Amino acid sequence: MAGWQRALPTVDVSPLEVWSRVTRLAQHLQRQRTAIFAQHELETWSFDVLSALRRSDPPHELSPSQLLAQTLVTSGTMTNRLRHLEDRGLISRRPDPVDARSVRVRLTPEGLRRVDAALVDLVTREDTLLVGLSASQRTQLAELLKVVVAPFDS
């Protein structure tokens, strides 16, 4: 920051104090998450899909369009992801009983076991990264980040 302030004294570089740290933190978190998911033979994308199914009510089943809405990928990407997950025995697909043109995607027992184990390891690891913050600081940070992220999510 001091270097930028010396180089461009008329420019307010204070946003860099926030965004540079957020970027660095995101890179560290992505590496941590990738390593944890790999221990469970998952990737970030597979964890995202399995997590969306896991958060749904039993029998942990959603339509592909519901999965698209939660994972923010294209339909072609989702089709490929579902094929890979089905080939690995982590999900199953069956015809939708209400709409014969559609399918339902269901978490298999192996998919359930794997996503649950990965989540436990993920939360345990990410909790240690917040050890320097009190409970109220964690809440405050989460609320501030929610405000910053909201325009991107709308």
C-alpha positions in Angstrom: 0.0 0.0 0.0 2.8 2.4 0.9 4.4 1.8 -2.4 1.3 2.6 -4.4 0.7 5.7 -2.3 4.2 6.9 -3.1 3.8 6.0 -6.8 0.4 7.6 -7.2 -0.2 10.0 -4.3 -3.3 11.5 -5.9 -5.1 8.1 -6.2 -7.0 6.6 -3.2 -5.7 3.1 -3.2 -7.6 2.1 0.0 -9.9 -0.4 -1.9 -6.8 -2.4 -2.5 -6.4 -2.9 1.2 -9.6 -4.9 1.1 -9.6 -6.5 -2.3 -6.0 -7.6 -2.4 -6.5 -9.4 0.9 -9.8 -10.9 -0.2 -8.1 -12.2 -3.4 -5.2 -13.7 -1.4 -7.6 -15.3 1.1 -9.6 -16.8 -1.7 -6.5 -18.3 -3.3 -5.5 -19.8 0.1 -9.0 -21.1 0.7 -9.2 -22.6 -2.8 -6.0 -24.5 -2.2 -7.2 -25.8 1.2 -10.6 -26.8 -0.2 -9.0 -28.6 -3.2 -6.8 -30.6 -0.9 -9.6 -31.5 1.4 -11.9 -32.5 -1.4 -9.2 -34.6 -3.0 -8.9 -36.6 0.2 -12.5 -37.7 -0.4 -12.0 -38.2 -4.1 -14.0 -35.1 -5.0 -13.3 -31.9 -6.9 -14.8 -28.5 -6.0 -17.4 -28.8 -8.8 -18.4 -32.3 -7.6 -18.7 -31.1 -4.0 -20.9 -28.3 -5.2 -23.4 -30.6 -6.9 -23.4 -33.2 -4.1 -23.8 -30.4 -1.5 -26.8 -29.0 -3.3 -28.4 -32.4 -3.3 -27.4 -33.0 0.3 -29.1 -29.8 1.5 -32.4 -30.8 -0.2 -34.9 -32.7 1.9 -34.7 -36.5 1.8 -34.4 -38.4 -0.4 -31.9 -35.7 -1.4 -33.3 -35.3 -4.9 -33.5 -32.3 -7.3 -34.2 -31.6 -10.9 -31.3 -30.5 -13.2 -32.8 -27.0 -13.4 -32.8 -26.8 -9.6 -29.2 -27.8 -9.6 -28.4 -25.3 -12.3 -29.9 -22.5 -10.1 -27.8 -23.5 -7.1 -24.5 -24.1 -8.9 -24.6 -21.3 -11.5 -23.3 -23.3 -14.4 -24.6 -23.9 -17.9 -27.0 -26.7 -18.7 -24.3 -28.4 -20.9 -21.8 -28.2 -18.0 -24.4 -29.6 -15.6 -25.1 -32.5 -18.0 -21.5 -33.4 -18.1 -21.1 -33.1 -14.4 -24.1 -35.4 -13.7 -22.8 -38.0 -16.2 -19.4 -38.0 -14.3 -21.0 -38.2 -10.9 -23.4 -41.0 -12.1 -20.4 -43.0 -13.6 -18.7 -42.7 -10.2 -21.8 -44.0 -8.3 -22.4 -40.7 -6.4 -25.7 -39.9 -7.9 -28.5 -41.6 -9.8 -30.9 -40.2 -12.4 -34.4 -41.4 -12.9 -37.4 -40.2 -14.9 -39.5 -37.5 -13.2 -42.8 -39.2 -12.2 -44.6 -35.9 -12.8 -43.0 -34.7 -16.0 -41.8 -37.5 -18.4 -39.6 -35.1 -20.3 -37.5 -34.5 -17.2 -35.3 -36.4 -14.8 -34.7 -36.4 -11.1 -31.2 -36.5 -9.7 -30.7 -38.3 -6.4 -27.7 -38.6 -4.1 -26.7 -42.2 -3.7 -25.6 -43.6 -0.3 -22.0 -43.4 -1.4 -22.5 -39.8 -2.5 -24.1 -39.0 0.8 -21.3 -40.6 2.8 -18.6 -38.8 0.7 -20.2 -35.3 0.8 -20.8 -35.6 4.5 -17.3 -36.6 5.3 -15.8 -33.9 3.1 -18.0 -31.3 4.7 -17.0 -32.3 8.2 -13.3 -32.1 7.2 -13.9 -28.8 5.5 -15.7 -27.1 8.4 -13.0 -28.4 10.8 -10.2 -27.0 8.7 -11.9 -23.7 8.0 -12.8 -23.3 11.7 -9.1 -23.4 12.5 -8.5 -20.5 10.0 -10.9 -18.3 12.1 -9.3 -19.2 15.4 -8.0 -15.6 15.9 -11.6 -14.2 15.7 -14.1 -14.1 18.6 -17.6 -15.3 18.0 -18.9 -11.8 17.6 -16.0 -10.9 15.2 -16.9 -13.9 13.1 -20.6 -12.8 13.0 -19.6 -9.3 12.1 -17.2 -10.4 9.3 -19.9 -12.7 7.9 -22.4 -9.9 7.9 -20.0 -7.5 6.2 -19.2 -10.0 3.6 -22.9 -10.6 3.0 -23.3 -6.9 2.2 -20.4 -6.9 -0.2 -21.5 -10.1 -2.0 -25.2 -9.2 -2.3 -25.0 -7.1 -5.5 -23.2 -10.0 -7.3 -25.9 -12.5 -6.2 -28.8 -10.4 -7.3 
